[in-house]
Amino acid sequence: MTAATDPWTVAIIVGLAGVTVVARGFFFISSRPWPLPRWAERGLQYAPIAALSAVVVPEIITTQGQFIATWQDARLFGATAGAAAFFWRRDVLATIAAGMAVYLPLHLGLGW
């Protein structure tokens, strides 16, 4: 323990580690299976979509934490092209290819 580490910091780290171990090991304590309620299973189906949206959407509509102020942004056009390709083909590779095919020329060629 260095001079910069006070006892409260150590206590908080140990406490959080204990809570993590108990929370993750809680389901292993019982020998019988713990079925999730139907509403929880249904909600977990949407978790990956929500997580992806939470990462991608802010990257498209903001720059340095501020909303983009101009329509001349290659990310907008690339995301629109990617979404259109997805709804047309329902193929992830086509989505990526279409989005990048629009984004790269605008970003590298026009400097958007």
N, C-alpha and C positions, 0 to 999 in steps of 0.2 A: 504494500500500500504506500503510495507516494504522498508527499505533503499536500498535493492538490486534490487527493481523493479523501473526501470526508466520510464519516460513518453513515450519514443519511444516504449517500449515493450507493454505498455498498449494500445497505439494507434494502433499498429499492430494487437494485439489481437482483439480489437473492430472492426477494419477495415476488418479483415478476417471473423469475425462473421457476419458483415453486408453483405459482398459479398456472404457468404454461404446462408443467409436468402433470399437474392434477387434471387440467382440462383435457389434455391429449390422452392421458391414461384412463380417464373416467370410463370410457366405453369398454375397456379391457377388464375392468373389475368384475363385471357380471359374466356368468357363463352362458346365459341365454341371449339370443339376438335382440337388438333394440330396433324395431322397425320405425321408420320415420312416418309421421302422419302424411296423409295424401297431399295436404296443402304445402307441406315442406318439400316433398318430392317435386311437386309441380313448380314451386318457386325456384328450386335448384336447376330446373331445365333452362331458365332464363339467365342464370348467373353468368355464364360465359359471354353471352351477348352484351349484358350490362357492363361487364368488366372491359370488354373490347371497346365498347362505345365510350366508356369513361377515359380510356387512353387515347383513342383516335380522334374523337371530335374536338377536344381542346387543341390538339396539334394542328388541325385543319383551320380552325377559326381564330386562332390567336397567334401573335408574335411577341415574344418577350413579355408575356402575361397580359398583353393588351389586345383587344379585338382588332382585326385587320380593318384598315380604313379605306381600302381601295378594292375594286373588283379585279384589278390586274395582279392577281396572285395565282401562281401556277397550281397551288394545292387545291384551290376551289374547283378548277377545271379538271384536274386529275381525279379528284374524289367524285365529281359528277360523272365523268366518263367511266370510272370503275363501278359506280353504283348502277349506271345504265347497262353496262356489260353483264353485271351480275343478274339483274332482273331479266335480261334477254336470254342469257345462256345458262344461268344457275351453276356456274363453274368458277371456283376460286382462282384457278390459274388464269382464266380469261379476264377475271376482275383485275388481277394484278397487272397483267399484260396491257390491258386497255388503259388503266390508270397511269401506268408508267409511260406508255406510248404518247399520252397527252402531256403529262407532267414534264418529262425530260426536255422535249424541244422548247417548251415555254420557259422553263427554268434556265436551261443552259443557253438556248438560242436568243431569247429575248431578255433574259436576266430578271424575269419576274420572280 
